[in-house]
Amino acid sequence: MDEARLAARDICKHHARSFYFASFFLPRQKRFAAYSVYAFCRLLDDAVDENPGKELEGIERFEETLERVYRGETSELENRQQSLAIRAFGQTARQYGIPKAYFRDLTQGCRMDLTISRYETWADLEKYCYHVAGVVGLIMSSVFGLSDGAAKQQAVEMGNAMQLTNILRDVKEDWNRGRVYLPQEEMRQFGYSNGDIAASRADERFTCLMKFQINRARALYTTGGKGLRHLADDGSRLTASAMAAIYSGILDAIEKQQYDVYTRRAHLTTAQKFCRLPLAWKMKQGRV
């Protein structure tokens, strides 16, 4: 099992640097549990990304693996690291009582990406955000220890805030993959079109659209942040706060580059992540 936990850690370290950075506030047991959850979720991403033209088959294979894990059966894949990480996840799922339905919701998000390339309204996009990120907030809350069930919605909103941040950062990359996540209704409201995205026009219309979306994302961070106080105060609360502080910092980075996400990808350096930690401490204490 130690080898399995290390395999999950290495997957997380390679693919989720921001979370890996924040994870060191967790007690050791929870830290490796969180790594295993991330590694298992990453298996779903790989099942889709590594099977061009056969993405649905990849999702279905992941669902089969999910069923085996929750039946307590072993899953031996060609990739030994993934097989070990699945073993670690199975222990985590049992120990922390993570509902299987959460991962079913996650696969639904991947299915949406196979059939939907545009979202008409924020309500439509919000549903998608739940299935790819909001539900991850619920999954991690199971590990972090949520003392108030009523705060589950705030965990969802925090996940949605992070996904919307991803969407704003990755407008160009998503277009190159044939997708536009910005709500079409709101694009029309600001006089901005899919053709403008294709031409990478970072003009005043786009600036206004991005300001509108950034305000929405920050509102989600604020409402989601109110649930942080219900997480266990053993490092879990600080880890979640650090993730929120770091991810919301991407919005600041977008603003600093004058909302032009076409020319370069907004991100935080390691030093900038460290500079966000005082904000994370304030969020942990409920002072933000």
C-alpha positions in Angstrom: 0.0 0.0 0.0 2.9 2.4 0.6 3.9 1.8 -3.0 0.4 2.5 -4.1 0.2 5.8 -2.2 3.5 6.9 -3.6 2.3 6.1 -7.2 -0.8 8.3 -6.5 1.4 11.1 -5.1 3.6 11.1 -8.2 0.6 11.4 -10.5 -0.6 14.3 -8.5 2.8 16.0 -8.4 3.1 15.8 -12.1 -0.4 16.9 -13.2 -1.7 19.1 -10.4 1.1 21.4 -9.2 -1.2 23.9 -7.5 -3.0 21.3 -5.5 0.3 19.5 -4.7 1.7 22.8 -3.4 -1.3 23.3 -1.1 -1.4 19.7 0.0 1.5 20.0 2.4 -0.7 21.6 5.0 -2.7 18.3 5.3 -1.8 15.7 7.9 0.0 12.8 6.2 -2.9 10.4 6.1 -5.3 12.9 4.5 -2.5 14.1 2.2 -2.1 10.7 0.6 -5.8 10.1 0.6 -6.2 13.4 -1.4 -3.4 12.3 -3.8 -5.3 9.0 -4.5 -8.5 10.9 -5.2 -6.8 13.2 -7.6 -5.0 10.3 -9.3 -8.3 8.4 -9.8 -9.9 11.5 -11.3 -6.9 11.9 -13.5 -7.5 8.3 -14.8 -10.8 9.6 -16.2 -9.0 12.5 -18.0 -6.5 10.1 -19.5 -9.2 7.7 -20.6 -10.6 10.5 -22.7 -7.5 12.3 -23.8 -5.6 9.1 -24.8 -8.4 7.6 -27.0 -9.0 10.1 -29.8 -12.1 9.1 -31.7 -13.0 6.5 -29.0 -13.5 8.8 -26.0 -16.8 7.2 -25.1 -15.2 3.8 -24.9 -12.6 5.4 -22.5 -15.3 6.8 -20.3 -17.1 3.4 -20.2 -13.8 1.6 -19.2 -13.4 4.1 -16.4 -16.9 3.5 -15.2 -16.2 -0.3 -15.2 -13.1 0.4 -13.1 -15.2 2.5 -10.8 -17.7 -0.3 -10.3 -14.9 -2.8 -9.6 -13.3 -0.5 -7.0 -16.5 -0.1 -5.1 -17.1 -3.8 -5.2 -13.7 -4.2 -3.5 -12.1 -5.9 -6.6 -8.6 -5.2 -7.9 -8.0 -3.5 -11.3 -4.8 -4.4 -13.1 -4.1 -2.0 -16.0 -1.2 -2.1 -18.4 0.1 1.0 -16.7 1.5 -0.2 -13.4 1.5 3.3 -11.8 -2.2 3.7 -12.6 -3.0 0.2 -11.2 -1.2 1.1 -7.9 -3.0 4.5 -7.7 -6.3 2.7 -8.1 -5.5 0.4 -5.2 -4.7 3.5 -3.1 -8.0 5.1 -4.1 -10.0 2.0 -3.2 -8.7 2.2 0.3 -9.5 6.0 0.5 -13.0 5.6 -0.9 -13.8 3.0 1.8 -12.1 4.8 4.6 -13.7 8.2 4.0 -17.0 6.9 2.7 -16.9 8.8 -0.6 -20.2 8.2 -2.5 -19.8 6.4 -5.8 -22.5 8.7 -7.3 -20.0 11.6 -7.1 -17.8 9.9 -9.6 -20.8 9.0 -11.8 -21.5 12.7 -11.9 -17.9 13.4 -12.9 -18.2 11.0 -15.9 -21.3 12.8 -16.9 -19.2 16.0 -17.3 -16.9 14.1 -19.7 -19.9 12.9 -21.7 -21.1 16.5 -22.0 -17.8 17.4 -23.6 -18.3 14.8 -26.2 -21.7 16.2 -27.3 -21.8 19.9 -26.3 -19.5 22.5 -27.7 -21.5 25.6 -26.8 -23.5 26.7 -23.8 -26.3 29.2 -24.3 -26.8 30.5 -20.8 -25.0 30.7 -17.5 -27.5 28.1 -16.1 -26.4 25.7 -18.8 -22.7 26.3 -18.1 -23.2 26.1 -14.3 -24.6 22.6 -14.8 -21.4 21.7 -16.7 -19.2 23.3 -14.1 -20.8 21.2 -11.4 -20.2 17.9 -13.3 -16.5 18.6 -13.9 -15.5 20.6 -10.8 -18.3 21.3 -8.3 -18.7 17.6 -7.6 -14.9 17.5 -7.0 -15.5 19.9 -4.2 -17.9 17.4 -2.7 -15.4 14.5 -3.2 -12.6 16.4 -1.5 -15.0 17.5 1.3 -15.4 13.8 2.2 -11.6 13.6 2.7 -11.2 17.0 4.4 -14.0 16.4 6.8 -17.1 18.6 6.4 -18.9 19.1 9.7 -22.1 20.6 8.3 -24.0 18.9 5.5 -25.6 22.3 4.6 -22.2 23.5 3.5 -22.1 21.0 0.6 -23.5 23.6 -1.7 -20.7 26.0 -0.8 -18.2 23.2 -1.7 -19.9 23.0 -5.1 -19.7 26.7 -5.5 -16.0 26.7 -4.7 -15.5 24.0 -7.3 -17.6 26.0 -9.9 -15.5 29.1 -9.2 -12.3 27.2 -10.0 -13.8 25.8 -13.2 -15.0 29.2 -14.3 -11.5 30.5 -13.7 -10.1 27.7 -15.9 -12.6 28.7 -18.6 -11.6 32.3 -18.6 -7.9 31.4 -18.6 -8.3 28.9 -21.5 -10.5 30.6 -24.0 -8.0 30.2 -26.8 -7.1 26.6 -26.0 -10.8 25.6 -25.8 -11.4 27.3 -29.1 -8.6 25.2 -30.6 -10.4 22.1 -29.3 -13.7 23.2 -30.9 -15.3 24.5 -27.8 -16.6 27.8 -26.4 -17.6 27.7 -22.8 -18.4 31.4 -22.4 -22.3 31.6 -22.4 -23.5 32.6 -25.9 -26.3 34.7 -24.5 -23.8 36.8 -22.5 -21.4 37.1 -25.5 -24.2 38.6 -27.5 -25.0 40.9 -24.6 -21.5 42.4 -25.0 -21.5 42.3 -28.8 -18.8 39.6 -28.9 -19.0 36.6 -31.3 -17.5 33.2 -31.8 -15.8 34.7 -34.8 -14.1 37.2 -32.6 -12.7 34.3 -30.5 -11.4 32.7 -33.7 -9.6 36.0 -34.5 -8.3 36.3 -30.9 -9.8 39.8 -30.6 -8.9 41.2 -27.1 -10.8 44.4 -27.7 -13.0 46.6 -25.4 -16.0 44.2 -26.0 -13.9 41.3 -24.8 -12.6 43.3 -21.8 -16.1 44.1 -20.7 -17.2 40.4 -21.1 -14.2 39.2 -19.1 -14.8 41.7 -16.3 -18.4 40.5 -16.1 -17.2 36.9 -15.9 -14.5 37.6 -13.4 -17.0 39.4 -11.1 -19.1 36.2 -11.2 -16.2 34.0 -10.4 -15.2 36.2 -7.5 -18.7 36.1 -6.2 -18.6 32.3 -6.3 -15.3 32.3 -4.4 -16.9 34.5 -1.8 -20.0 32.3 -1.3 -18.0 29.1 -1.5 -15.5 30.5 1.0 -18.2 30.7 3.6 -18.1 26.9 3.8 -14.4 26.7 4.6 -15.0 27.1 8.3 -16.9 23.8 8.3 -13.9 21.8 7.2 -11.7 20.1 9.8 -9.1 22.4 11.3 -6.3 19.9 11.0 -4.7 21.5 8.0 -7.7 20.6 5.7 -9.3 24.0 6.1 -6.0 25.7 5.3 -5.4 23.5 2.3 -8.8 24.3 0.8 -8.2 28.0 1.6 -4.8 27.9 -0.1 -6.3 26.3 -3.2 -9.0 29.1 -3.3 -6.4 31.8 -2.8 -4.1 30.5 -5.5 -6.8 29.8 -8.1 -8.5 33.2 -7.5 -5.0 34.7 -8.1 -5.3 33.6 -11.7 -8.1 36.1 -12.1 -5.7 38.8 -10.9 -3.2 37.6 -13.4 -5.8 37.9 -16.2 -6.4 41.5 -15.1 -2.7 42.3 -15.0 -2.3 41.3 -18.6 -5.2 43.5 -19.6 -7.6 40.6 -20.1 -5.7 39.4 -23.1 -5.8 35.6 -22.6 -5.0 35.0 -26.3 -1.4 36.2 -26.3 -0.3 34.3 -23.2 -1.7 32.0 -20.6 -2.4 33.6 -17.2 -0.7 31.7 -14.4 1.1 32.1 -11.0 4.7 31.4 -10.4 5.7 29.4 -7.3 6.8 32.7 -5.7 3.4 34.3 -6.4 1.7 31.2 -4.9 3.7 31.7 -1.7 2.6 35.4 -1.7 -1.0 34.3 -1.7 -0.6 32.3 1.5 -1.4 35.2 3.9 -4.8 35.5 2.0 -5.3 31.8 2.5 -4.7 32.2 6.2 -7.3 35.0 6.4 -9.8 32.8 4.5 -9.2 30.0 6.9 -10.0 32.3 9.8 -13.1 33.6 8.1 -11.7 37.1 7.8 -12.3 37.4 4.0 
